């Protein structure tokens, strides 16, 4: 008995498409990080009464807070985009969409789990992304552990 071929509307998103979408999504996230960085810099300089030429000290609690805010804002961008329409700006040109494992709309908690695991995967030199080459279903680690899937939509 052979398994039925997957429908064209449910084709798996290959790792190359995912990386291209990630490359596109760097730009809006970078813009959001610049806004957060500007707010921290203005606050540090004018509210903290520091010299205008002095930067936030590396590895200081304020710098760790800045990084945490940047991570949170990037997560908000991704999770809100995935929750509203299944796509970030970078996923649209490549026709990629995040869905629940059953094909429905994923929950916000599953999407936050996906974002957190994808962050760890990226920090580990993309190990969770490369896992898709070994996985029998071609799923990344964040797909598998969050109960979500990334599919490639058919051309219109």
N, C-alpha and C positions, 0 to 999 in steps of 0.2 A: 504494500500500500504506500503510495507516495503522498507527501503532504501537498496541500494546495498552495500554489504560488501566492506570495503576498500581493495584495492589490497595489497598483501604482500609487494610490494616494497615501499608503502607509509604508512607503519604502524607508529603510533606515538611512539616517544621515551619516555619511562617511566621515572619517576623521578629517580629511582635507577640507570639506565644507564647514565643519565645526571650527577649524582653525581660522579659516577665512572670515567667518562671522565674528570670531573673537578679535581678530585684527581690526575689523570695522568698529567693533564696540569699544575699542581702546579710546577712540576720539571723544565720544560723548562722556565717557567716564573721566577722561583726563580733564575735560572742561569742568565737570563737577568738582573734581579734586582741586582745580585752580581756584574755584569759588570758595571752597572750604579753606584752602591755604591762605587766601586773601583775608578771609574773616579772622582766622587765627593770627595772622601777621598784624592786622590792624588792631585787634584786641591786645596782643602782646605789646605792641609799640605804644599805643595811646592810653589804654586802660591800665597797663602795667607800669607806665612811666619809665620805659627803657629808652636807651639811645636808639635813634632811627636806623643806625648802621649795625645794630646788634641783632643777630638771628636767634631763633629758638635753639637752645643748646641741644646737641645730639644726645639721644638716649635719655633725655629728661622726661619727667612725667607729662609735661605739656606736649612734647613731641609724640610720646606714645598715645596720648589722647587724640592728637591730630591724625595719626595713622588709623586709630580705631574709628574715628569719624569718617575718614575716607573709605575704609572698608565697609562701614555701615551704609554710606551713601551709594556706593557702587552696588551693594546688595539691594538697596531699595530700588535703584534703577532696574536691575535685572528682575527681581521678584515682582515688582509692579507691572513691568512690561510682560512678563510671562503670564501673570495672573489675568491681565486685561485682555490680551489677544494671543498669547502663546509665543510672541516674538519680541525680540529687542530690535533696535534699528539695524544692527549688524546682521541679523538673521533674515530680514526681509528680502534683500537682493538674492540670497541663496535659497529662498523658499523653505527655510527651516522653521520648525514649530515644536514647542515643548508641550507634551500631552501626558496625562496620567498613563499608567501601564495598561489600563483598560481602554484607552483611547479618549477618555473624557477630559474634563478640565481638572488639572491638579490642584490640590489644596495649598493654601499659603504655607503651611508647615512643611509640606513635602518640598515646596520650592525653596524655602530657607535652608532645608537640609541639603538640597541639591547645590545651592550656592556655597554653603560652608564646605562641603566635601570637594567641590570643584576648586575652591580656594586652596585647600590643602594639597589637592592634586597638582595644581599649578606650581605651588611652592616646592613640590617634590619633583621638579623638572618635568612636569606634565605626565607623571607616571599613570595617573588615573585615565588620562586621555589615551595614552598608548596601550592601555589595557584592552581597549576595543579591538585591537588586532588579534588578541589571544582569545577573547570571549566568544563562545559559540554563537551568541545572539548579536554580536558586534556592539555590545553595550559598554559604555564607559563605566568607571566605578561610581560616579555620581548618578548616572542613570539607574544602575542596579540598586544602590543603597537608598535612593530617595523614592523609588517606585515611580519614576517618571521616565519618559522616553523622548528622544528628539527624532522627529520624522522629517522627511523631505516631501514637500507638497508637489503635486504634478504641475506642469506648465499650464497656464490658462489657455 
